[in-house]
Amino acid sequence: MAVEIEMRARFDKNAHDLLISRLERDGEDLGCDDKRIYFYVLPDKLLKVTDNTAAGSAKITLKTSKIGQGAAFPETEFAIAREDVPAAVRVFNALGFEAEMHEAFNQRHNFRFRGVEIAVKWSEAWGHHAEFEVLLDDSASVAAQEEASARIRTVAEELRVQLMSEQELADFTAAFEAAERDRKAAAAQAAATS
């Protein structure tokens, strides 16, 4: 198990292009990392099945926290074969999580800058955005977690990226989840009446 210290930012296409240019010039390019993600938003956890289309790999991840509930995300993950992604999704759906499932394709490019990994991304739900993260051992002290958070904030400031507050994250994800519930309900009603 590890603890991921993660912060996010959303921005427009112009800010995206400026960030990419700066990271290409001054950061370490870790490459394309496009993914199709099946994620289950549970009351106090996030469960994901990830098909990493760029790397040709797949994994299952359990985060014991949700976006908008702090920057520390204790997580457990393990690799699975890409051909097992549909079976993993079927298993989680059969366990009763289907109503909580969302599917997304993320275009992403990863960089490292001053000890922080930065995934510059685009998805339909989030638009242009970035995740800034530092991965720590699960035995990391609170002081080490606070230092990692401070490093992320310093890097974001240097890159002129405004990180989202926990309240902004909570509001954004709540709005997304409500819109998804409404979309699913409308689709179910349309199917029932046709």
C-alpha positions as CSV (number, residue, x, y, z in Angstrom):
1,M,0.0,0.0,0.0
2,A,1.1,3.5,-0.7
3,V,-0.1,7.0,0.1
4,E,-0.6,9.3,-2.9
5,I,-0.5,13.0,-2.1
6,E,-2.5,14.5,-5.0
7,M,-3.8,17.9,-5.9
8,R,-5.7,18.9,-9.0
9,A,-6.2,21.9,-11.3
10,R,-8.6,22.7,-14.1
11,F,-7.8,25.2,-16.8
12,D,-8.5,26.3,-20.4
13,K,-6.8,25.1,-23.6
14,N,-4.4,28.1,-23.6
15,A,-3.2,27.4,-20.0
16,H,-2.9,23.7,-21.0
17,D,-0.6,24.6,-23.9
18,L,1.5,26.9,-21.8
19,L,1.9,24.2,-19.1
20,I,2.9,21.5,-21.7
21,S,5.4,23.9,-23.2
22,R,7.0,24.7,-19.9
23,L,7.1,21.0,-18.8
24,E,8.6,19.9,-22.2
25,R,11.3,22.6,-21.8
26,D,12.1,22.3,-18.1
27,G,10.7,19.0,-16.8
28,E,11.3,15.3,-17.4
29,D,9.0,13.9,-20.1
30,L,7.6,10.6,-18.8
31,G,5.5,10.0,-22.0
32,C,1.9,9.5,-23.1
33,D,-0.3,7.7,-20.6
34,D,-3.8,7.5,-22.2
35,K,-6.2,5.4,-20.2
36,R,-9.8,4.1,-20.2
37,I,-11.0,4.0,-16.7
38,Y,-14.1,2.3,-15.1
39,F,-14.5,4.0,-11.7
40,Y,-16.9,3.3,-8.9
41,V,-17.6,6.2,-6.7
42,L,-18.5,4.7,-3.3
43,P,-19.5,6.6,-0.2
44,D,-16.0,6.8,1.3
45,K,-13.8,5.1,-1.4
46,L,-12.9,5.1,-5.1
47,L,-12.6,1.8,-6.9
48,K,-11.0,1.8,-10.4
49,V,-10.4,-0.6,-13.2
50,T,-7.8,1.0,-15.5
51,D,-7.0,-0.1,-19.0
52,N,-3.8,1.8,-19.8
53,T,-4.1,1.9,-23.6
54,A,-0.8,3.7,-24.0
55,A,1.3,1.3,-22.0
56,G,-0.6,-1.9,-22.8
57,S,-1.2,-2.7,-19.2
58,A,-4.1,-2.8,-16.7
59,K,-4.7,-2.6,-13.0
60,I,-7.3,-2.4,-10.2
61,T,-7.0,0.4,-7.6
62,L,-8.8,1.0,-4.4
63,K,-8.4,4.5,-2.9
64,T,-9.7,4.7,0.7
65,S,-10.5,8.4,0.2
66,K,-12.4,10.4,-2.4
67,I,-11.6,13.6,-4.3
68,G,-12.5,16.6,-2.1
69,Q,-11.7,14.8,1.2
70,G,-8.1,15.8,1.5
71,A,-4.9,15.5,-0.5
72,A,-3.8,12.1,0.9
73,F,-5.1,9.1,-0.9
74,P,-4.1,5.7,0.7
75,E,-4.3,3.3,-2.1
76,T,-3.8,-0.4,-2.9
77,E,-3.4,-1.5,-6.5
78,F,-2.4,-4.6,-8.4
79,A,-1.8,-5.4,-12.0
80,I,-4.2,-7.4,-14.1
81,A,-4.0,-8.6,-17.7
82,R,-5.6,-6.1,-20.2
83,E,-7.8,-8.9,-21.5
84,D,-9.2,-9.3,-17.9
85,V,-10.5,-5.7,-17.8
86,P,-14.0,-6.6,-19.0
87,A,-14.2,-9.5,-16.5
88,A,-13.1,-7.2,-13.6
89,V,-15.8,-4.7,-14.6
90,R,-18.4,-7.6,-14.7
91,V,-17.3,-8.8,-11.3
92,F,-17.7,-5.3,-9.6
93,N,-21.0,-4.8,-11.4
94,A,-22.3,-8.2,-10.2
95,L,-21.2,-7.3,-6.6
96,G,-23.8,-4.4,-6.8
97,F,-21.6,-1.5,-7.8
98,E,-23.0,-1.0,-11.3
99,A,-25.1,2.0,-10.4
100,E,-21.9,3.7,-9.1
101,M,-19.9,3.0,-12.2
102,H,-18.7,5.7,-14.5
103,E,-16.5,5.2,-17.6
104,A,-14.1,7.8,-19.0
105,F,-11.3,8.0,-21.5
106,N,-8.4,10.2,-20.3
107,Q,-5.8,11.6,-22.7
108,R,-2.8,12.3,-20.5
109,H,0.9,13.0,-20.7
110,N,3.1,12.6,-17.7
111,F,6.0,14.7,-16.6
112,R,8.2,15.0,-13.5
113,F,9.2,18.5,-12.3
114,R,11.1,19.2,-9.1
115,G,10.2,15.9,-7.6
116,V,6.5,16.1,-8.4
117,E,4.8,13.9,-11.0
118,I,2.4,15.9,-13.2
119,A,-0.2,14.3,-15.4
120,V,-1.6,16.9,-17.9
121,K,-4.9,15.5,-18.9
122,W,-8.1,15.9,-20.9
123,S,-11.4,14.1,-20.3
124,E,-15.0,14.8,-21.1
125,A,-16.0,15.4,-17.5
126,W,-13.0,17.4,-16.4
127,G,-11.9,19.1,-19.6
128,H,-8.3,20.2,-19.5
129,H,-6.8,19.5,-16.1
130,A,-3.7,18.3,-14.3
131,E,-2.9,16.1,-11.3
132,F,0.1,16.9,-9.3
133,E,1.3,14.0,-7.1
134,V,3.9,12.7,-4.8
135,L,3.8,9.0,-3.9
136,L,4.9,8.1,-0.4
137,D,5.3,4.8,1.4
138,D,2.3,4.0,3.6
139,S,4.4,4.4,6.7
140,A,5.1,8.1,5.8
141,S,4.6,10.4,8.7
142,V,2.2,13.3,8.8
143,A,5.2,15.6,8.5
144,A,6.3,13.8,5.3
145,Q,2.8,14.1,3.9
146,E,2.7,17.8,4.8
147,E,6.1,18.3,3.1
148,A,4.8,16.6,0.0
149,S,1.8,18.8,-0.1
150,A,3.9,21.9,0.3
151,R,6.2,20.7,-2.5
152,I,3.2,20.3,-4.8
153,R,1.9,23.8,-4.0
154,T,5.4,25.3,-4.6
155,V,5.7,23.5,-8.0
156,A,2.2,24.6,-9.0
157,E,2.9,28.2,-8.1
158,E,6.2,28.1,-10.0
159,L,4.3,26.7,-13.0
160,R,1.6,29.4,-12.5
161,V,-1.2,26.8,-12.1
162,Q,-4.0,27.5,-9.6
163,L,-4.7,24.3,-7.6
164,M,-8.4,23.6,-6.7
165,S,-9.4,23.9,-3.1
166,E,-10.9,20.8,-1.3
167,Q,-14.3,22.6,-1.5
168,E,-13.9,23.2,-5.2
169,L,-13.1,19.6,-5.7
170,A,-15.9,18.4,-3.5
171,D,-18.4,20.7,-5.4
172,F,-17.1,19.6,-8.8
173,T,-17.3,15.9,-8.1
174,A,-20.7,16.2,-6.5
175,A,-22.1,18.0,-9.5
176,F,-20.5,15.4,-11.8
177,E,-22.0,12.5,-9.8
178,A,-25.5,14.2,-9.8
179,A,-25.3,14.8,-13.5
180,E,-24.3,11.1,-14.1
181,R,-27.2,9.9,-11.9
182,D,-29.6,12.1,-13.9
183,R,-28.2,10.8,-17.2
184,K,-28.5,7.2,-16.1
185,A,-32.1,7.7,-14.9
186,A,-33.1,9.4,-18.1
187,A,-31.6,6.6,-20.1
188,A,-33.4,4.0,-18.0
189,Q,-36.7,5.8,-18.4
190,A,-36.2,6.1,-22.2
191,A,-35.4,2.4,-22.4
192,A,-38.5,1.6,-20.3
193,T,-40.9,3.6,-22.5
194,S,-39.5,2.4,-25.8
